[in-house]
Amino acid sequence: MPKVAIIQRVLTKYRMPFYQKLKQRLESDRIDLEFIHGLGDGFDQSIGYLDCLPWAKAVREKYIKIGKFSLIYQPYSRLLAGADLIIVQQEMKWLLNYFLIAKRRFSNYKLAFWGHGLNRQLPVTAFENRIKAKLVNCVDWWFAYTQGIADDVMATGFPKEKITIVDNAIDTDALIKAKSHVSKAELDSFKEELGLRSKNVGLFCGGMHPHKRIGFLLDACLLIKNRIPDFQMIFVGDGPDCRMVEEARKQHDWIIAPGPLYSRNKVLCFLLSDLVLMPGLVGLVVLDSFVFEKPLVTTVYPFHSPEIEYLINGENGFITENDVGKYAREVIRLFQNKDQLGSIRDRCRIAAAKYTMENMVDNFIGGIKRCLG
């Protein structure tokens, strides 16, 4: 029975359903899956997004600081004994990766990267990305998040036939189920609780850190409010830049900031909004936008996550120039042309059916089987 080991730095709540489904499906194909993960650092543990699986192996890693660089030592070697395929995150900070790359030349296991190819939040010429570029071809297989990542990996000379395009996703079925169970009474009650009175509601949902460009969004909101008098904006999330939102909320009663919301309340916020406004980094939130059929408006920002590829400008969302005024004008135009939003919502529904966790599991299993040969 072939054995596959997947190693991740931590186990996050949003990824847990994927591993559960992957293990079930692989077992039915008589392939054993071992999932090994670390416990994270203090920051990971403080923001409440970690989880655990009874069958996974959680091991305490060690964080080593060398100047401004941080390395991670993971004592996982004994847990990998007998593995036919080892899948690791493409992380230059993992000392384990260098060990596995070196040992691979003298062992029978196959080694695969699962990753972005480059750190999308850093310039291509950054030290971390230069190291990552050198390591791209040091494995037997690649699990690329998206087609664009696969193209980048192929551009280095890595064989196309040894790349699996995963189409990274979240458990959208759970979101669809949650959406279908929301009653009008529940929605009206939450709307009153938030103080929503508008027919033109924007939503930001995510971590509030510099790459999300909270300042840019607040400036755009002021311009939107000047043209759309009943405009209201909901900010869901937390992070180092949440103080900017809190200060704006104190000055403007049309800004609503309930803090970080999860599960049911997050679903309600999406249902009560008209547009998702994210001028900065866009990642998996684009799938929330598709599922809830709330078009996402972003900018041509150089540090988006790979999932930005799923958003097709003018078809299932909108991408404007990287300018506050032009961004605000596009949002104003959309609020004033609700008929156009109807057709965009239809295409959001089509995209939601394509980028699912089930399809991601199918893609991943196909890659594992081909790699095992």
Secondary structure, DSSP 8 states (H G I E B T S, - for coil): --EEEEEES--BTTTHHHHHHHHHHHHHTT-EEEEEE----HHHHHTT-B---TTSEE---EEEEETTEEEEE---GGGGTT-SEEEEE--TTBHHHHHHHHHHTTSS-EEEEEE-SS-TTS-TTSHHHHHHHHHTTSSSEEEESSHHHHHHHHHTT--GGGEEE------HHHHHHHHHT--HHHHHHHHHHHT---S-EEEEES--SGGG-HHHHHHHHHHHHHHSTT-EEEEE--STTHHHHHHHHHH-TTEEEEE---HHHHHHHHHH-SEEE--S--STHHHHHHHHT--EEEE--TT--GGGGG--BTTTEEEE-S-HHHHHHHHHHHHH-HHHHHHHHHHHHHHHHHS-HHHHHHHHHHHHHHHH-
